[in-house]
Amino acid sequence: MSAIEILKDEGDYHAALQKVRRFFEQEPAAGTSDADEFDALVQLIEVYETKHYAIGAVSA
């Protein structure tokens, strides 16, 4: 498993997207270090997207 770091900017965000893409092409087996890395990357990406690409509330 490679080092996981906080996504501080767009460069980090895009690098994380590239890393996580390989897991969609070949899903890691549950309980492996690759599965742990996938989970961590997805969580970091979700946090970054929520902060920087927030979708506003729908008005009725």
N, C-alpha and C positions, 0 to 999 in steps of 0.2 A: 504494500500500500504506500503510495506516495504521500508526502506531507500535505496536510489539509490546512489551508489558511483562510482567514476572513477575506471576503471579496471587498476590496477597498475602492476599486474604480472599474470603469468599463473594460479595461484590459484584463483585469482579474476575472471579471464576469464572463467575458468571451472565452478566456482560457478554460474556465470551469465548464462552459457549455461544450467545448471541444472534448474535454476529458470524459464528460458524462455520455457523449454521443456513442462512444465505443461500446458502452454497456447496453445501449438499445439495439446494437447490431448483434451482440452476443451477451445475453443476460447472465450475470454471475450466479453461481450456485449459492443458495442460502447458507449463511453461517461462515462464509469465506471472507478473507480480507478484502477481496474485490467487492463483495456485497456491502461490506461496511463502508468502503470508499464511495460506492454509488449512493448509499443512503446519506452520507455526510455531504456529498456534493449537491444532491437534490435539495437538501435542507438549506444549504448556503445559498443556492440559486433562488429558492423561494423567498428567503429573507431579503436578498438583494432586489428581486423584482418587486416585492411588496413595497419596499422603501422608494425605489426609483421609477417604477412603472405602475404606480397605483391607479386603479380604475375607480373613478368617482361613482358615487351612489346614483342609482337610476331614479330619475324624477318622474312622478306620475302625472 
